[in-house]
């Protein structure tokens, strides 16, 4: 088993390199991307000079020494304590300030740090900002704590202010502006430099940061703040954009873009000598709910009591009993990019009802009900059949079909970051000719499916069915009754409740179909003041059409309902 703390033999003057060697040797537990980052460091120690890169140990130790000799921590049991960098923090600080480029200036201009909550990212960032302000020798340095909102930027800035107050050296050299608790500027008059906040809602233009600290990148809805800071560095020879974050949920966000870029740079897929990434994550085979050993990969400070095993155990226990908390715990505590903040379907419940070995041929001729979520143009079309329990198989069986337009599928897969092409190749996803969903193609496949089973009815969303019903008349296709399922809270809530009840009580089974599983992971419920729930496509991250179709199929098994307007819910065509 890997040791949790570095052995004494790794302690040396070059702490950044010592950390890299310990990780690569397996003496320290670390995730795959941190291992890659450490291997990159060691490769560059050997081959970097060929590209003009220089490892300046004196500069690395100067920055590390500033943290440990000058800075003091604040808050709780750390109040007033010297800022002794943990091994991973020494690796980050040493790398950022120790590597030099061919021109003699610092190599790294952008840094992306992603670790679990409570690892010590914020004080690390505040320390980097104070180093840029008072110890970097930069005249008229501009240091910013930047965010989309002023309040968010103020959080990191307050850490920096508290560290100044705690430091005997800085307290006499850095001038604060603003009343106690409401400081808005730190000034280092020796070099005419300042440290302050900036936010997208300030309307400020023209910042020229020497150091820009960007907190909680996963909360940034747009790349505006990042790009604003990066654009201002063009006149600075060794500016640094320092981003810190937890993992996020949106894979179409600026945070995921930098996460993905950091991963590719670390693993050698891309070469960018100006970019530094430290991305904590688990290996693919790790399950944080099944074993604690992998927790150290996402929590690089855990071996030193931060945030603490007791806290993480409490989080995992609560997540096991509260499905709505599972995704948040995974994201914040174990650096897992989840599909939704509050999933409608818990991972445990979904896995518990998976039956990959079931023979689907035994369903031929068995009574079933269908839900059809028909897309308008280029989105996913989903059909889900629910088969009634029978004497020798006393559970509901859920079987899905999915369609996307054939043209541009690889491009859509790259844009959505979803393996559509692989799913198509393996038969999990069907394609229709052209750039938009070909409803005639779907109709004929639907007719073939209906002929295989004892299909009692097809539930649909009334707002997307007109073209299909026209085609039914035009093609002369015979189908079971089409039944309109209202999408309001009152009409969908009973079906949602029954779908969830069957799943939680393992009265329903699915085959582990990857597209349906993806939809299940994405699904989020919306709730009205009366407690009625429905699947919310707007709040969900990624497609949820398969679950919407399954809920509509469930509604057909419940009998007649009333929708929001009081009219009959089932309109049979």
N, C-alpha and C positions, 0 to 999 in steps of 0.2 A: 504493500500500500504506500502511496506517495506521502511524504512527510508534509505537515501543514505549515511548518516554519522552516526557513532556510537554515541549514546547518552552519555552525560557526565558521567552517572553512570557506563559506562564500562571502564572509565579511571582509571587505578590502577597501582601498581608496576609491576604486571605481565601482560604485554601488549600482549604477544603471546596468553595466555589463554583467556584474555578479548576478543580478536578478534575472537577466536574459539567460545566462548559462544555467541557473538553477531551474528555471521553467523548462528549458529545452531538455535538460537532463532528467526531468521528471521528479526533481527534488521538491518542487512546489506544485501544488495543484493549480491548474489554469485551464481555461477553455480553449477551443481550437483557434479562435482569432487572436487571443493573447499569445498563444504559442507561436502563431505565424508572425506576429509583430516582433517577438523576441528573436525568432530565426532571422527575420529581416535585419534586425540590429546586428546580429553576429555576422551575417553575410556582408553587410556594409563595412564592418570592422575589417574584414579581409579584402573585399573587392571594391569598396567605396572609393579609395584613392584613384582607381582607374577612371572614375567619373568626376574627380575633383573634390570628393567629399573628405572632410577631415574631422576626426574625433578629438575635440578639444577638452581633455579631462579637467583642466584647470577651470575652464568656463562652466562645465557641468557642476563641479564641486562648489564654485562660487555661488551658483543659484541654490544648490542644496543647502549650503551654509547659511544663506540669507534666511531661509525658512527656519532652520534649527537654532541659529544664533540670535536672530532678530525678532522673529514673529512669535506671538503667543496666541494660544487658542482661546476661544470663549464659549461659554455655555455648559451648564451641568457640571459633571465631574472633571471636565477638561478646562474649566475656567482658570485662565492665567498660566496654564502649563505651556512649556516650550513646544513648538510645532515639530516634533520628531517625525520625519517622513517615514511612512511604512514602505516596505520594499517596492511595491507597485508604484507608489507615489514618487519615490526616488527615481524609478525608471522613467516615469513620465517627465518629471522636471529635468532630470539629467539629459534625457534625449532632446528635449525642446531647446535647451540652452547650451548643450555641449556639441551638437553636430553643426559643423560649418560647411558652407558651400565653397565653390572654387573662388568666388569673389571675396571671400573672407568674412562675409556676413553670415548670419545664422541661416541654416538650411531650411528649417521648417517655418512656413508662414501660416499654415492652417492646421489645427489640431482638433480631433473629434474624440471625445472621451465618453464612453457609454458603460455605466456600471449600475448595479442594483441600488435601490434607495438606501440611504444611510451609510454609504461607503466612504463618505468624506470628500465628495466632489466639490461641494460649494466652498468650504474653507480652502481647498487646493486652488480653486479658481481665484478666490480673493487674494491668496498669496501671490499667484502669478501676476495679478494686476498691481499689487503693491511693489513687487520686484520691478515691474516695468515703469512704475512711477518714480521710485526712489533709488534703485540700485543698478539700473541698466545703462546709465551714462547717456541717456537720450535727451538732447535739448528740446524743450517745449513738447515734451511727450504728452499725448492725449490718451488717457486710459478711460474706457467706457465699460460700464455694466449695461448691456443692451438687451432689450426684450421687446415683445410686441406691445406690452402695456407697461405703464410707468410703475405700477405696483409690483409687477413681477421683477422688473429691473432693480427695484429698491431692495428686494430680499438679499441679493448677493452683495449689493453695496453696503448694506447694514453689517454684513459679516466683516467686510473690509474696515469699516469704521470701528467696530468693536476690537478688531485685531490691532489697530493703531492705538486705541485706548489702553490695551493690555501691554503694549510693547514699550519698555522704558526708552529705547532708542528712537522709535518712530514718534512717540507722543510729543517729544520736544522738537521734532524736525518737520512734521507734517501739520499743516494748519487746516482746521476744520471750519466750514461755513455752515451756519444754521444752528438752531436751538438744539439742545440735547434731545436725542431721539428723532430729530427732524433734519439731520445733516443732509446737505445736498451737494457738497463739493469737498474734496481733499486736495490741498495744494502743497507742492514741494517747490519752494521758491528758489532753491539753489539752481535748479535747471528750468525754472519757469514752467513747470509741468502740473497737470491736474488730473484728477480721477473723479468722474461723475457718472450719472445715469443718462441713458438716452433710450427713447422708445419710439416705435413707429407712429404712435399717436401724438408725439411731440410736434410733428410737422417740421422738425429740424433738418436742415440740409447742410452738406459740406463737412461732416466730421472727418478728421484725418487721423484715425487711431494708430497709435504705436502698439497698443494692446487693446483688443476688444474681447470682452468676456460675454458669452452668450449662454444663458441658463435655460434649461428645460426646452431644448430644441423640439422635442416631440409635441409641444403645445403650440408651435408656430404653424399657423394655417397656411401661410405663404412664405416664400423665400425672401420677402421684402427686407427684413432686418439684416439677415445674413449678407445679402447682396449690397445693401447700403454700407455696411461695415467694410466689406471686401473692396468695394469701389474706392473707398477713402484711403486704402493702404498703398496706392500706387506711388505716392511720393515718399514713402517710408522704406528705407533700405532693409530693415529687419523687423517689419511689423509682424504681429502674431494675432490671428483670429483663434480664440480658444473656446471651443464649444463643449458643453457638458449636458448630459441628458440621461433620463431613464429610457428604457425601450418604449416604443409607441404602439399604436394600433393601425395607423393609416399608412399603407405601403405606397401611396401616391403623394406622400408629403415630402417636404424638404429634409426632414429628419431621416426618413428612410433613404433618400438619395445619398446623404452623407454616410449613413450606416453602410449601405451597399458599396459605396466608393471605398470606404475604409477597409472593408473586407477584401475587396479585390486588390487594393494596394498592398495589404499585408500578406496575402497569399501569392503575390507575384503575378496575378492576372493583369494588373496595370502597373506601370512604373511612373511614379510621381515623387521625385526627391524632395518636393516642398510640402508634402502632406504627411501628417502623422496621425495614426489611428490607434486607439486602445479600446477595443470592443470586447466587453465581457459577455460571454454567452455559454450555454451548455452544449455538450456534444449531442448529436442526433439521437443517440441511444439513451441519453439521460432522462430520467423522470423525477423531478423534484418532489413529487408526492409519494414516491416509492422508496427513496433513499436519500440520506443527508449528505453523503460524501460529495455529491455534485454541487451542493450549495456554495462551496468555496469558489467555484469557477465564476459564478455570477457576482459573488460578494468578496472581492479581493482583500477586504479588511477583516473578514470574519474570523480568521485565525488569530486575530489580535483583539477579539472581543467586540468588534463593531460590525454590524449592529447588535449582534448577540444571538446565540442559538435559541435562547428562550423566546425571544421575539419572533424569530422565523418559525419555530414550532407552533406558536400560537396562531400565526397567520395561516399555516398549512392546515391546522385543525379546523379553523373557522371556514376555510375554503372548501374543505371536504363536506361540511355540513350546510354550507350556503352556496349553492351553485352560482348565484349572481355575483359572488365575490371571487370566484375561481380565476377568471381572466385577469382581474386587477392584481391579485397576488402573484400570478405568473409573471405579469409584465413588470411590476415594481420590484419584486423581490428576487426574480430569477431570470431577468433579462430576456424574456420570451415575447416576441412580437406576436401578440394575439390579434384575432380578427375583430373583436368587439369588446368594449369595456364591461358590459354587463350581459353576458350571453343568455339567450333564452333557454338553451339546452346545455346541461352540464356535461362535461367530458365523461365523467364516470357513468352517468345514465346512458349516454350514447354507446359507450364501449360495452356496457353490461347487456345491451340489447342487440349486439352485433352477432350475426350468425352466418359466417362466410361459407360454411359447408352445406348450407341448405340447397336442395335440388329444386331449382325454379320450375323444372318441367312438371313437377307434381302439382303445380298451381293451375295447370290447364283445365278449363271447365269449372273452376271454383268461383263462387260468387265474389264480386269485388266492386269497389267504387273508385272513381277516378277524380283527381283534381288537375286542372289544366291551367297553368299560368303562361299565357301566350304573350310573347314580347311584341312590341310594335315594329321595330326595325332590326337593330343589330344586337340586341341583348339576348340573354339566355331564355329559351323557352323550355318549360319543365312540365312533365306529365308524371304523376305519382299514382299508382294503384294501391289501394288497401284491400286485402283479401280477408274475408270473414274467417273467424276461427271455425274449425270443424272438429269432429270427434277425436281423430287421431293427431290433430295439430291444433291445440287449444289456444293459439295466439293469433293476433292480427299480423299479417305479412305485408311489408311495405316494399314496393318495387318501383324504381324510377326510370324515366327516359329523359334525355336532354338533347337540345338542338342549338346550334349556332350557325351563322352563315359561313360557307366554305371560303369565300374570297376574303383575303386579308386575315385569316386565322392566326398565322404566325405573328403578324404585327399586333393583333389584339392580345395575344398571349404575352408579348413583351410589354405592352402598355399596361395591362392589368396585373402583370407579374403572376400569372396563373398558368399551369402546364396544359393548356387546351390541346396543343398538338399531340402531346403524349397521351392524353385521355382519348383523343380521337383514334390514335393508332391502336390503342388497347381496347377499343370498342365501348368505352364508357360515355362517349360523346358522339352524337350524330351531327352531320353537317348538311345544310341545304344549299342548293346551287345559288350563286349570286352574292351580292354584297349585303342584302337584307334577308331576314327570315322569309323563306318561301313557304307561305301558308298552305299552298296546294301540296307541296311535298310533305309537310307535317300532317295534313289531313289524310293523305293516303297511308302513311305509316300508322296513324291513329286508327284508321279503319282495319288495318292488318292486326294491330294489337287487340282491338275490340273483338275480332273474330276468334282469337285464341282463348278468350276467357269469358266467363259469365258476367259481363259488365252491366251493372244495373243503372248507371248514370254517370255523367261527366260534369263535375262542378267547374264553373269558370267565373272569372271576373268580368262583369257585364260591360265594362268600359273598353274591352279589347277583343271583342268577339265578332263585331259586325262583318269584317272581311271573311272570317271563317264560315259564318252562317251563309253568306252569299255564295261561297265556294261549294258548300254542301249542296245547295240547290243546283248550282251550275254543273257540278260533277255527278250529281245523282247518287252520292255516297250515302249508304245507310249506316247510321250510328245509333247507339243507345240515347236516351233523352239527355239533352244538354240542359243543365240546371244552373241558373245564375245564383252565385253566392255573394251576397253583399259583403263589402269590405269594411263596414263600420264596426265600432267597438261592440255594440250590443249583438250584432249578428255573428261576429267572429269569436267573441269571448267564450261562448260555450264550447265551440270547437277547439279553441286553444286549450281550455281547461281539460277537455277530454283527451286531446292529443298528449298533453303533458302527463295526465294521470296514467294513461296506458304505457307511456315510456318509463316513467318512474317506477311503476309497479311491474315492469317487465312483461306486460301483457301484449307487447308489440315487438316485432323483430324486423331488422333490416340486414342487408348483406354486406355492409361496409363499403357500399358503392362510393368511390372517392369524390365524385361531384356532389352527391347528396351529403356526404360527410362535411365537405367544404361549406355547403350552404348551411348546415346545422351549426358549424363553428361561427359563421357570420351572423346568425340570427339574433336580433335584439327585440324585446317586447316594448311596446308603448302602452302606457296605462292611463285611463281617464280618471277623473276624481272619484268615480264610483267603484274603481278597482277592476273595471273591464279591461282586458288586454287583447292586443293584436300584434302581429309581426310588423315592425316598422322598417320599411325599406329605406327610408331616408336616413335613419340613424345607424343602420347596419353598415358595416364595412365589408364590401364585397357583395356578391350575389346571394340572395336568400330565396330565389324562386322555387327551389325544390321543397323547402319547408312550407312556403305559402301554398303550393300545390297540395302538399300532404295535409295541411290544415283544412283546405277546402274539401278534400276527399273525406276527411274526418267528419266535416259538417254534414255530408250526405248520409252518414251512418246514424245521425242523431234524430232525424225527423224534421218536421217543418218548424222554422223559426221566424221571428220578425226582425227586420233590420231597423236602422236608426229612425227612418221615417215612418215606421208603423206599417208599411206595406208588406205583403208576403215576401219572404226572403227567397223562396225557390220559385223562379220563373222558368217553366219548362218550355223549351222550344221544340 
